Structure formats: structure tokens, C-alpha cells
Amino acid sequence: MASDLYAVLGVSRDATAEEIKRSYRRLARELHPDVNPDPATQDRFKEVTAAYEVLSDPDKRQMYDLGGDPRSGPGGAGFGQGFGFGDIMDAFFGTQSRGPRPRTGRGKDALIRLQVTLAEATFGSTREITVDTAVACDECSGAGTAPGSSVVTCTMCQGRGEVQSVQRSFLGQVMTARPCPQCQGFGTLIPHPCPECSGEGRVRTRRTITVKIPPGVDTGTRIQLTGEGEVGPGAGPAGDLFLEIVETPHEVFSRQGDDLHCTITVPMTAAALGTSIDLETLDGPETIDIKPGTQSGQTVTLRQKGVAHLRASGRGDLHVHVDVVTPTKLDARQEELLRELAALRKEESKPGTVQGNHMSQGGGLFSRLRDAFNS
């Protein structure tokens, strides 16, 4: 076997079976004697066909790759032996008979969007949901036939599920197969369909199932419930049910990953003197200590008070952002006291200070507060 069979077909040595078949189809259409009667072309056609005979057979291809001659000995056969017209036509058109298709099949998967609260996403929960889906027909137990009846063999295809026809082409007579139009490829007919399911073997119904929502889910998380989808035709295996989580917004906390964020407002005097604020968290009431001199924008972090990590231990954190509120209106006494405070702190005429690209207004403490909030 002097020629490189891979080179004859124009494929690499690691080519797949489908790549080898495609290359042979292309070359055979170009070189077939009915298309090109030149003797040299006929020899080339025989060479291509012989190469395909070896490389399309896994055992022969393995023997060839190991350096043996796949067409010698008991396991080998020369061109024209063991490689008939049907093999060539299957390589060309894929006309191999598939037989009748089954009436049973796997059901479709189903998707339901499920809204959950932040507390449910944090700690997990158990919910009952109602789904409209297909289940096996109780009347016929999935057979699709009326009580006392059964399926019969199709008279058109004789149970094969397909019919064959012969057409003329440049290759001569070509036999093709297509699904039987009378039985739609099943090979059998249901003369008396089940009145409950109309011969499909399944009916639609509404049912309630209990699902567990694991801690740590977030919007977009999908929970797979195996076998809870639609039952297949003929009461075939059920598909899966997927729950897509949609987390509803919380009135206090916002979520970023597994961390929670919220903002508390603190009066200017409380921020200066320090105070304590009670905050209702997902775990219950917590006391937030505001240290004296706390500035607006500072954060107090409560560890392990966020959302649970999905498929892992531990939880995120709760970040409490402080917003210091300056009074917008002052009566005469309050203004007098603030002026006294500014005088004591020598801030009555203290100029503004540059912070980044922003500079506060000049003047005393009260003047700056008044200009900022009463303008």
C-alpha cells in the first residue's frame, strides 16, 4: 500500500470520521465515471474509494495507522469486497435506514421565575409552588390507546416507519428513504385513540410541589429540580424543572454580592458628641455605636451579618454608612449657641480648606452652615 491514504482523501491523520466522509463525498462527486469518463479520472476514483474503504472502518484504520495492511488476511478485503453500492450511497446521501421511531420520548424542561425576599435569599426557605405541566395519562397509562384497544402495524410501511423510492440521477438509480406519511415514522397506528389524551399518552394538569431554596441565592440563580418538568410523549421520562430566582428589593438594605449596605442619618450634634442607634437587621436588632467626631460618609461594618455564601460556609458583612445631617433652620437661641461654639473653637473666620478639587466656603462655622443649607 504505497500511497498515503490520508493524502489521497486530502485529510489530516487526526481527521474525524465525519471529516473523512465529507472529503470522500466531495471527491467522489468530482471523479465519478458518470461525471468524468476520462480513464485517468476513473483510476483516481478507484484510489479515492479504496482509501475511504479503509479509513471509514475503525478497525481497518487502526491497522493501517499501526503499519499493517488492512486489506490482507482474514480481516481485509480488496476494493469491491465488503464495500457495496449501499455503503457508497450512504457516504453520498446518508440513506441508511433508521427504522421506526419510538412513541415515547423525554419530556421538555420547564422554567419558572420565583420571587424571593432578601431574608429568604439570606437564610434559605421552603416554598410550595404551583406548576402547569404534562403528566402521564391515567386513563391509558401512557399507551395512547382507548381501553380495550391497541396499536396496529402500519400497512403502508409494514412497520418499518419509512418508505423507499427510486430516482434516476447521474449516478444511475438512487434509492432514498423518508418517514412514512401514514404513520409519521412510528411504524404503528392508533386506530382508537384514548379519549382523555387523544393518543398522546399524557395530559396537562396543575400540581403543587415543595421546593427548598438554599441560602445564598441571588437574582439569576437557577435551581434544578430533576424529573419535575413535563412528562414526555407516551408517558416518557420527565424533563427537569428550573427555578430562576428573582430577589425583590428590600426597603432598607441593598445587596452587593453577599454584602449588605444601608445608610443611617445622624444629627450633627450627635455625630460630634457620639451616640448609639438601634438598627433592625435581618438577624434582629443591633446597636450601632457612633463614635464622637464621626464624619459623614464613614462606615460601620457588622461582620457576618450579610447574605450567606451559596454552596460555602460563612456570610457576607453588613456595611452601615453614616450620613451626618446639618440643620437647615436655626432659631435665635440655636444660632447664638453655635456662634459661641465657633468662637470657642476659633472657627468664626477660619478660611476654607482645600480637599481634592473642592474647597469649602470661607467664613465662620455658622456662616458656612447657613450658606450651605439656607441658600
ZIHUFEN-V827176 format. One record per pair of residues at least 24 apart in sequence whose ideal C-beta (glycine too) atoms are under 10 Angstrom apart, sorted by sequence separation. I is the first residue (numbers start at 0). J is the second residue. D is the distance in whole Angstrom. If there is no record, write none. Layout:
I_J_D / I_J_D
//
This chain:
23_47_7 / 26_50_9 / 27_51_8 / 52_76_8 / 109_133_9 / 155_179_6 / 156_180_9 / 158_182_9 / 160_184_5 / 219_243_7 / 220_244_4 / 263_287_7 / 265_289_6 / 269_293_9 / 270_294_7 / 280_304_6 / 281_305_9 / 296_320_7 / 297_321_5 / 340_364_7 / 341_365_6 / 22_47_9 / 23_48_8 / 26_51_9 / 52_77_9 / 53_78_10 / 56_81_9 / 107_132_9 / 154_179_10 / 155_180_7 / 156_181_7 / 159_184_9 / 160_185_6 / 161_186_9 / 218_243_9 / 219_244_7 / 220_245_9 / 270_295_8 / 280_305_10 / 281_306_9 / 295_320_9 / 296_321_7 / 297_322_10 / 338_363_8 / 340_365_9 / 341_366_9 / 52_78_6 / 56_82_9 / 106_132_8 / 107_133_8 / 153_179_6 / 155_181_4 / 156_182_6 / 160_186_4 / 203_229_9 / 216_242_9 / 218_244_6 / 219_245_8 / 220_246_9 / 261_287_10 / 263_289_8 / 278_304_10 / 295_321_6 / 296_322_8 / 297_323_9 / 337_363_9 / 338_364_8 / 339_365_10 / 341_367_9 / 23_50_8 / 24_51_9 / 52_79_9 / 55_82_9 / 106_133_6 / 154_181_8 / 155_182_7 / 158_185_9 / 159_186_6 / 160_187_9 / 203_230_10 / 217_244_7 / 218_245_6 / 219_246_9 / 251_278_9 / 270_297_9 / 294_321_8 / 295_322_6 / 296_323_8 / 337_364_7 / 338_365_6 / 341_368_10 / 22_50_10 / 23_51_4 / 49_77_8 / 50_78_10 / 52_80_9 / 106_134_10 / 153_181_6 / 154_182_9 / 156_184_8 / 158_186_4 / 201_229_8 / 202_230_9 / 216_244_5 / 217_245_10 / 218_246_5 / 251_279_8 / 252_280_8 / 265_293_7 / 267_295_9 / 293_321_6 / 295_323_4 / 337_365_5 / 338_366_10 / 22_51_8 / 23_52_10 / 49_78_5 / 52_81_8 / 53_82_10 / 153_182_4 / 156_185_9 / 157_186_8 / 158_187_7 / 201_230_5 / 217_246_6 / 218_247_9 / 251_280_9 / 252_281_8 / 294_323_7 / 295_324_8 / 336_365_10 / 48_78_7 / 49_79_9 / 52_82_5 / 56_86_10 / 152_182_9 / 153_183_9 / 156_186_6 / 200_230_8 / 201_231_7 / 210_240_9 / 212_242_8 / 216_246_8 / 251_281_10 / 265_295_8 / 287_317_10 / 289_319_10 / 293_323_7 / 295_325_9 / 335_365_10 / 19_50_9 / 20_51_8 / 23_54_8 / 48_79_9 / 51_82_8 / 55_86_8 / 151_182_10 / 153_184_9 / 156_187_10 / 200_231_9 / 201_232_7 / 213_244_10 / 264_295_9 / 290_321_10 / 334_365_7 / 337_368_7 / 19_51_7 / 22_54_9 / 23_55_7 / 46_78_9 / 150_182_10 / 153_185_7 / 199_231_10 / 200_232_6 / 201_233_8 / 208_240_8 / 210_242_6 / 212_244_7 / 249_281_9 / 265_297_10 / 282_314_10 / 285_317_8 / 287_319_6 / 289_321_7 / 333_365_10 / 337_369_9 / 45_78_6 / 49_82_9 / 153_186_6 / 155_188_9 / 199_232_6 / 200_233_4 / 201_234_6 / 281_314_10 / 19_53_10 / 20_54_9 / 45_79_9 / 48_82_8 / 52_86_8 / 55_89_10 / 152_186_7 / 153_187_6 / 154_188_8 / 198_232_10 / 199_233_8 / 200_234_5 / 201_235_8 / 285_319_9 / 287_321_9 / 289_323_9 / 334_368_10 / 19_54_5 / 20_55_7 / 51_86_9 / 52_87_10 / 55_90_7 / 150_185_8 / 152_187_6 / 153_188_5 / 198_233_10 / 199_234_9 / 200_235_8 / 282_317_9 / 334_369_8 / 7_43_9 / 19_55_6 / 51_87_9 / 150_186_9 / 151_187_6 / 152_188_8 / 196_232_10 / 201_237_10 / 218_254_9 / 262_298_10 / 263_299_9 / 281_317_8 / 329_365_8 / 150_187_4 / 151_188_5 / 196_233_10 / 217_254_7 / 280_317_6 / 8_46_10 / 9_47_9 / 16_54_8 / 48_86_10 / 103_141_7 / 149_187_9 / 150_188_7 / 151_189_8 / 196_234_9 / 260_298_9 / 7_46_6 / 8_47_7 / 16_55_7 / 48_87_7 / 51_90_7 / 102_141_9 / 103_142_10 / 150_189_6 / 151_190_6 / 217_256_8 / 278_317_9 / 280_319_9 / 329_368_8 / 7_47_6 / 10_50_10 / 14_54_8 / 16_56_10 / 102_142_9 / 103_143_10 / 149_189_9 / 150_190_8 / 151_191_10 / 217_257_8 / 329_369_8 / 7_48_10 / 9_50_10 / 16_57_8 / 19_60_9 / 102_143_7 / 148_189_8 / 149_190_9 / 150_191_10 / 278_319_7 / 327_368_9 / 328_369_10 / 4_46_9 / 7_49_8 / 8_50_5 / 12_54_10 / 48_90_9 / 148_190_7 / 149_191_9 / 215_257_7 / 258_300_9 / 259_301_9 / 325_367_10 / 326_368_8 / 327_369_9 / 4_47_10 / 7_50_4 / 8_51_6 / 148_191_4 / 276_319_9 / 325_368_6 / 326_369_10 / 329_372_10 / 2_46_7 / 6_50_9 / 7_51_9 / 10_54_8 / 16_60_9 / 145_189_9 / 147_191_8 / 148_192_9 / 325_369_10 / 327_371_9 / 328_372_8 / 329_373_8 / 4_49_8 / 5_50_8 / 8_53_10 / 144_189_6 / 145_190_9 / 146_191_9 / 148_193_9 / 259_304_7 / 260_305_9 / 276_321_9 / 327_372_4 / 328_373_7 / 4_50_4 / 7_53_10 / 8_54_7 / 143_189_6 / 144_190_8 / 145_191_4 / 258_304_9 / 259_305_5 / 325_371_7 / 326_372_7 / 327_373_6 / 2_49_9 / 3_50_9 / 4_51_8 / 7_54_9 / 8_55_10 / 142_189_9 / 144_191_6 / 145_192_6 / 146_193_8 / 258_305_5 / 259_306_7 / 325_372_6 / 326_373_10 / 2_50_7 / 4_52_9 / 12_60_10 / 102_150_8 / 143_191_10 / 144_192_7 / 145_193_5 / 146_194_9 / 150_198_10 / 185_233_10 / 257_305_5 / 258_306_8 / 324_372_10 / 0_49_9 / 4_53_6 / 5_54_7 / 143_192_6 / 144_193_6 / 145_194_6 / 146_195_10 / 256_305_8 / 257_306_4 / 0_50_10 / 4_54_6 / 139_189_10 / 143_193_6 / 145_195_9 / 255_305_9 / 256_306_8 / 257_307_7 / 142_193_7 / 254_305_8 / 255_306_10 / 257_308_6 / 270_321_7 / 12_64_7 / 141_193_9 / 143_195_10 / 144_196_10 / 252_304_10 / 254_306_6 / 256_308_9 / 257_309_8 / 270_322_9 / 271_323_9 / 0_53_8 / 99_152_10 / 139_192_9 / 140_193_9 / 143_196_7 / 145_198_9 / 252_305_9 / 270_323_4 / 99_153_8 / 139_193_4 / 142_196_9 / 143_197_8 / 144_198_7 / 252_306_9 / 257_311_9 / 269_323_8 / 270_324_8 / 4_59_10 / 5_60_10 / 138_193_5 / 139_194_9 / 141_196_8 / 143_198_4 / 259_314_10 / 268_323_10 / 269_324_9 / 270_325_10 / 4_60_9 / 31_87_9 / 138_194_7 / 139_195_7 / 142_198_9 / 143_199_6 / 144_200_9 / 257_313_9 / 258_314_9 / 259_315_7 / 260_316_10 / 261_317_7 / 262_318_10 / 263_319_6 / 265_321_6 / 267_323_6 / 268_324_10 / 99_156_8 / 136_193_6 / 138_195_4 / 139_196_6 / 143_200_4 / 257_314_7 / 258_315_4 / 259_316_8 / 260_317_8 / 261_318_8 / 262_319_8 / 263_320_7 / 264_321_8 / 265_322_7 / 266_323_8 / 267_324_6 / 268_325_10 / 5_63_9 / 137_195_8 / 138_196_7 / 141_199_9 / 142_200_6 / 143_201_9 / 257_315_3 / 258_316_5 / 259_317_5 / 260_318_5 / 261_319_6 / 262_320_5 / 263_321_6 / 264_322_5 / 265_323_5 / 266_324_6 / 267_325_5 / 268_326_9 / 4_63_6 / 5_64_9 / 99_158_6 / 101_160_10 / 136_195_5 / 137_196_9 / 139_198_9 / 141_200_4 / 256_315_7 / 257_316_8 / 258_317_7 / 259_318_7 / 260_319_8 / 261_320_7 / 262_321_8 / 263_322_7 / 264_323_8 / 265_324_7 / 266_325_9 / 267_326_7 / 3_63_10 / 4_64_10 / 27_87_7 / 31_91_9 / 98_158_9 / 99_159_6 / 100_160_6 / 136_196_4 / 139_199_10 / 140_200_8 / 141_201_7 / 246_306_10 / 255_315_9 / 258_318_6 / 259_319_9 / 260_320_7 / 262_322_5 / 264_324_5 / 266_326_8 / 98_159_7 / 99_160_3 / 100_161_9 / 135_196_9 / 136_197_9 / 139_200_7 / 254_315_9 / 97_159_9 / 98_160_6 / 99_161_8 / 136_198_10 / 138_200_10 / 139_201_10 / 0_63_8 / 24_87_10 / 27_90_7 / 28_91_8 / 96_159_7 / 97_160_8 / 98_161_8 / 133_196_9 / 136_199_8 / 139_202_10 / 255_318_9 / 23_87_9 / 27_91_7 / 96_160_9 / 97_161_7 / 136_200_6 / 138_202_8 / 4_69_9 / 96_161_7 / 135_200_7 / 136_201_6 / 137_202_8 / 252_317_8 / 253_318_10 / 0_66_10 / 24_90_6 / 133_199_9 / 135_201_6 / 136_202_5 / 252_318_10 / 0_67_9 / 23_90_6 / 24_91_6 / 96_163_8 / 133_200_10 / 134_201_6 / 135_202_8 / 137_204_10 / 252_319_10 / 0_68_6 / 23_91_9 / 24_92_9 / 133_201_5 / 134_202_6 / 0_69_8 / 20_89_9 / 21_90_9 / 24_93_10 / 94_163_9 / 132_201_10 / 133_202_7 / 134_203_8 / 271_340_9 / 0_70_7 / 20_90_6 / 133_203_5 / 134_204_5 / 267_337_10 / 0_71_9 / 19_90_9 / 20_91_9 / 132_203_7 / 133_204_8 / 134_205_10 / 131_203_6 / 132_204_7 / 134_206_7 / 20_93_9 / 131_204_8 / 132_205_8 / 130_204_10 / 131_205_5 / 132_206_7 / 130_205_7 / 131_206_8 / 92_168_10 / 129_205_6 / 130_206_6 / 132_208_10 / 91_168_10 / 129_206_7 / 130_207_8 / 92_170_10 / 100_178_8 / 128_206_10 / 129_207_5 / 130_208_7 / 91_170_8 / 94_173_8 / 97_176_8 / 99_178_9 / 128_207_7 / 129_208_8 / 94_174_7 / 96_176_6 / 99_179_8 / 127_207_6 / 128_208_6 / 92_173_7 / 94_175_6 / 95_176_8 / 97_178_9 / 102_183_10 / 127_208_7 / 128_209_8 / 88_170_8 / 91_173_8 / 92_174_9 / 93_175_10 / 94_176_6 / 100_182_10 / 126_208_10 / 127_209_5 / 128_210_6 / 87_170_9 / 92_175_7 / 93_176_10 / 94_177_10 / 99_182_8 / 100_183_8 / 101_184_10 / 102_185_6 / 126_209_7 / 127_210_8 / 92_176_10 / 99_183_10 / 100_184_5 / 101_185_8 / 102_186_9 / 125_209_6 / 126_210_6 / 88_173_7 / 99_184_6 / 100_185_6 / 101_186_9 / 102_187_8 / 125_210_7 / 126_211_8 / 84_170_9 / 88_174_7 / 98_184_9 / 99_185_6 / 100_186_8 / 124_210_9 / 125_211_5 / 126_212_6 / 84_171_9 / 88_175_9 / 97_184_8 / 99_186_3 / 102_189_9 / 124_211_8 / 125_212_7 / 84_172_10 / 98_186_8 / 99_187_7 / 123_211_7 / 124_212_5 / 84_173_10 / 85_174_9 / 123_212_5 / 124_213_9 / 141_230_8 / 143_232_8 / 217_306_8 / 220_309_7 / 84_174_9 / 122_212_9 / 123_213_5 / 124_214_9 / 141_231_9 / 143_233_6 / 216_306_9 / 122_213_10 / 123_214_4 / 141_232_9 / 142_233_7 / 143_234_9 / 215_306_6 / 216_307_9 / 120_212_8 / 122_214_6 / 123_215_8 / 124_216_10 / 141_233_5 / 142_234_8 / 214_306_8 / 215_307_4 / 217_309_7 / 119_212_6 / 120_213_10 / 121_214_6 / 122_215_9 / 123_216_8 / 141_234_2 / 214_307_4 / 215_308_5 / 216_309_6 / 120_214_8 / 121_215_8 / 130_224_10 / 136_230_9 / 139_233_10 / 140_234_7 / 141_235_8 / 213_307_9 / 214_308_8 / 215_309_3 / 106_201_8 / 119_214_9 / 120_215_7 / 121_216_9 / 132_227_8 / 133_228_9 / 134_229_8 / 135_230_5 / 139_234_9 / 214_309_7 / 215_310_7 / 102_198_9 / 120_216_5 / 128_224_10 / 132_228_7 / 133_229_4 / 134_230_5 / 135_231_9 / 213_309_7 / 214_310_9 / 215_311_8 / 102_199_9 / 103_200_7 / 113_210_8 / 115_212_6 / 119_216_8 / 120_217_6 / 130_227_8 / 132_229_5 / 133_230_5 / 136_233_10 / 213_310_8 / 214_311_10 / 102_200_7 / 120_218_9 / 130_228_9 / 131_229_10 / 132_230_8 / 133_231_8 / 135_233_9 / 136_234_7 / 215_313_10 / 111_210_10 / 113_212_8 / 128_227_10 / 130_229_10 / 133_232_9 / 135_234_4 / 215_314_9 / 120_220_9 / 134_234_9 / 135_235_9 / 214_314_8 / 215_315_9 / 115_216_7 / 133_234_10 / 267_368_8 / 115_217_9 / 135_237_9 / 113_216_9 / 115_218_9 / 134_237_8 / 114_218_10 / 133_237_8 / 115_220_9 / 132_237_8 / 133_238_9 / 112_218_10 / 132_238_9 / 113_220_10 / 132_240_8 / 113_222_8 / 130_240_7 / 110_221_8 / 111_222_10 / 128_240_9 / 130_242_10 / 111_224_10 / 128_242_8 / 108_223_9 / 109_224_9 / 108_224_10 / 111_227_10 / 126_242_9 / 109_227_8 / 110_228_9 / 108_227_10 / 109_228_4 / 106_226_9 / 108_228_5 / 109_229_6 / 107_228_6 / 108_229_8 / 106_228_6 / 107_229_5 / 105_228_9 / 106_229_4 / 107_230_10 / 105_229_9 / 106_230_5 / 107_231_8 / 120_244_7 / 105_230_9 / 106_231_4 / 119_244_9 / 121_246_10 / 105_231_5 / 106_232_8 / 120_246_5 / 103_230_10 / 104_231_5 / 105_232_9 / 115_242_10 / 119_246_8 / 120_247_9 / 103_231_6 / 104_232_5 / 106_234_9 / 109_237_9 / 119_247_9 / 102_231_10 / 103_232_6 / 104_233_7 / 106_235_6 / 108_237_9 / 109_238_7 / 110_239_10 / 111_240_7 / 112_241_10 / 113_242_5 / 115_244_6 / 117_246_6 / 120_249_10 / 102_232_6 / 103_233_4 / 105_235_6 / 106_236_7 / 107_237_9 / 108_238_4 / 109_239_8 / 110_240_8 / 111_241_7 / 112_242_8 / 113_243_7 / 114_244_8 / 115_245_7 / 116_246_8 / 117_247_7 / 101_232_9 / 102_233_4 / 103_234_7 / 104_235_5 / 105_236_5 / 106_237_5 / 107_238_5 / 108_239_5 / 109_240_5 / 110_241_5 / 111_242_6 / 112_243_5 / 113_244_6 / 114_245_5 / 115_246_6 / 116_247_6 / 117_248_8 / 118_249_9 / 121_252_10 / 101_233_7 / 102_234_10 / 103_235_4 / 104_236_8 / 105_237_8 / 106_238_4 / 107_239_9 / 108_240_7 / 109_241_7 / 110_242_8 / 111_243_7 / 112_244_8 / 113_245_7 / 114_246_8 / 115_247_7 / 116_248_10 / 117_249_4 / 102_235_9 / 103_236_8 / 105_238_6 / 106_239_9 / 108_241_6 / 109_242_10 / 110_243_6 / 112_245_5 / 113_246_10 / 114_247_6 / 116_249_8 / 117_250_10 / 121_254_9 / 101_235_8 / 105_239_10 / 117_251_9 / 120_254_8 / 33_168_9 / 34_169_6 / 117_252_6 / 33_169_5 / 34_170_9 / 117_253_9 / 121_257_9 / 33_170_6 / 117_254_7 / 120_257_10 / 31_169_7 / 32_170_10 / 33_171_7 / 121_259_8 / 31_170_6 / 31_171_10 / 28_169_9 / 28_170_9 / 117_259_8 / 27_170_9 / 122_281_8 / 121_281_6 / 122_282_9 / 120_281_10 / 121_282_9 / 118_281_6 / 117_281_7 / 118_282_10 / 116_281_10 / 121_304_10 / 121_305_8 / 122_306_9 / 123_307_7 / 121_306_5 / 122_307_7 / 120_306_6 / 121_307_6 / 123_309_10 / 120_307_8 / 118_306_10 / 117_306_8 / 120_309_9 / 122_314_10 / 121_314_8 / 121_315_9
//
